[in-house]
Amino acid sequence: NSGTVALIGVEGGITDGESKNNPLPIPIFGGQSAGGYSVSRAIRKATQIDHIKAIVLYVDSPGGSALASEIIWREVTRAKTMKPVVAVMGDVAASGGYYVSCAANRILAAPATITGSIGVFMLHLSNAELWDKLGFTTETIKMAQHSDFYSPDRRLTPSEKENVNRSVEHIYQTFKKRVADGRNLSAEQVENVAKGRVWTGLRAFDHGLVDEIGTVFDGLR
């Protein structure tokens, strides 16, 4: 049947909230970002327009927020019950970029696309050593033991590090299950390509992580 294909971009780092485009060349904060709310809203709108017969998700992202990736993943999962969803990978669709792709009905990647990176990491910035060298001291008044968990003014305690490790492991296990369910792979097959390893599009095709080698033009056919 004739109809319109919706092309929705997931470009730049995947972030919480709305998509942004900061033209300033500032590391981490500069450039384009794909906001979980913005992308999921666009996908939902495409499912509600009758003359749109299919959705192409163009993913060119190194990943980012686990929460935002999950929000987009859930919207892709919902959308494909109503219309075909095809994920097309650009230069890179790794970590969160692969997370949001794996629920699509079909995945296309270019031969040199960097994809996979099925893994999770979390950063905690600590200025404690810098403050020590500069002779600065900080004093924190808090209501509970871990109220200042995210404060950059001190190092994490051993118990806090253990909590972070548990959180990272939980997200990692969820990520692997999303891949296994979306790609119809066993847990063992996913484990063999996970652990943060990255693949070219050709290798990802060999491992069952993508369905076809192609470009966005092939995805729009």
N, C-alpha and C positions, 0 to 999 in steps of 0.2 A: 504494500500500500504506500502511496505517496504521502509525504509529510515532511515536517521539519525536524532536523537533528539539532539538539541543543549542545553547544560546545562550552564547557565550564572549565575554567583554569584553576589549577592548584599550583601556583608558582611562587617560589621563594620559600622561606622558612614557614613552617606551620605553627601558627601562634593562637593563643586564646583570644576570643573576642572577634573584632572586625578586621578585615583585610586592610592593609595600609601600603602606601608606596612612598617611601622617604627617598627623595632624589639625592640627598647628601651622602657622600661615600664614607659613612661612619661604620666601622666594623661592628657586626652583630646587629646594630640598630638601623643601619642604612639599607636601601634597596627595597624590594617588594616582599611582602609577606602575605600568606594565605590564612586568613582568620577562620577559625572553626565555625563561628556563627555565620559569617558571610557566605562561605562555600556551602554549608548545609542548607542555608536559606535558598540559595540559587538552585540547588538540586531539588529541594521540595517544590519550589515554584515551577520548575520544568515538568515535574510529575503532574501538576495541576492544570497544565495547558493542553487542551485536547489535541491540537494539531502538531504538537511535538511528539514524535513517535519513538524517539530513542535519545539517549544521553551519552555524549562522549566526554569523559573526564580527562583533560590534558594535565598530566602531572609532571612538573619539572621542579622537584623539591628535594632537599637533602634531609627533610624531616623536621622535627621540632617537638612541640608540646604533645605529650601522650594523651592528655585530656582532649585537646582539639582534634587529634587524629582519631580518637574514639568517637567523637561527635560526628565527624565526617563519615567514618566507617559505618556508623549506624544509619545515617541518612542514605548512603549508597545501598546498604542492605535492604532498607525499606523501599527505595526507588525501584530496585530491580524486580520487585514483586509485581510492579505495574508496567514497567517499560524496560527494554534492554539497556544495560549500562555497559559501555566499553571504556576501559582505561587505556590511555595511550601515554607512554612514557617519553619524556624529552631527554635532555642530557643526563639528568640524574633523577631517580625516583627511589630513594633509599630510606631506610628506617621508617619514619612516619610517612614518607612518600610511598613506600611499599605497603604500609599498613592500610592507607586509604584506598589503595588500588586492589588489594587482594579480594575484596568482596564483589568486584565487578563480574559480569557474566563472561567477559573475555578481556585479556590483557595483551597489549601490543607493546613491543619495545624495539628501539633501533639496535643495530648490531653492537654499537659502542656505548649504549646507555649504561650508566652505573646504577645498579639496583641491588635489591637484597638488603644487607645490613640489618638483618632481623636480630635486633638486640636493643638493650636499654642501658642508658647511663644517666646519672644525675650529678650535677655540680653544686658544690657549696663554696662560695667565695668567702675567704677569711682574710681579714686585714690585720689579724692579731700580731703576726710577726713584724709587719711594717710598723704598727703602732709602737711595738717594743723598741724598734730601732730608732724611731723618732722621739721616743720618750713620752708619748701620749698615753694617757690612761682614760678609760671609760668606766662609767658606773651605771648599772642598769637596775631599775626597780621593776619587779615583775610580780604577778599574782600567782604563778605556778612554776614548777621546776623547769618546764620546757617552753614557757611563753615566748622566750627569745630564740627559739630554735633556728630561725632563719637569719638571725643577726650576723652581719659580717664582722662584728667586732670581737668575736671569740671563736675558738675551734670547737668542733663538735665533741661531745663527750662519747665515751665508748658505747653507752646505751643508746645514744642518739644515732651513732653510726650503724648500730645493729638494726634500729628501726628503719633507717634509710635502706639498708641492704634488703630487709624484708619487703619494703615497698617496691624496690627495683625488681626483685625476683617475682613478685606478684604481677607486675606489669609485663615482664618478660614472658611469663607463662601464658598470660592472656594474649599477648601478641602472637605467640606460636599457635595457640588454639585458633585465632582468627585466620591465620594462614592455612592451617590444616583444614578447617571447615570450608574456606573459600576456594582452595585449590584442590580439594578432595584428596589430600595427602594424609598419610599416617603420621602419628606423632614422631616416629623414628625417622621418617623421610624429612620432616621439617627440621628436626634436630641436626640432621646431617648437613643442612644448608644454612643453619642459623648461627648462633654464637657471634653475631656481628660481622660475619663474613660478607664481602661484597663481590658481585659478579657483573660481568658484562652482559649485555642483552642476549648474546649468543649462548653464553654459559647458563644464564637464567632459563633460557628456553630448554636447554638440555636437562636441567634439573626440575622442570615442570613448574617453574615460578611464573612463566609467561606462556601465552598460547601461540603467539605469532611474532615474527620479525617484520616490522613495518613502521610506518610513520602515521602522523595524524590524518593524512589524506586517505590512508588505508582504513583507518578507524571510522572515517566519515562515509565510507562506501555503503 
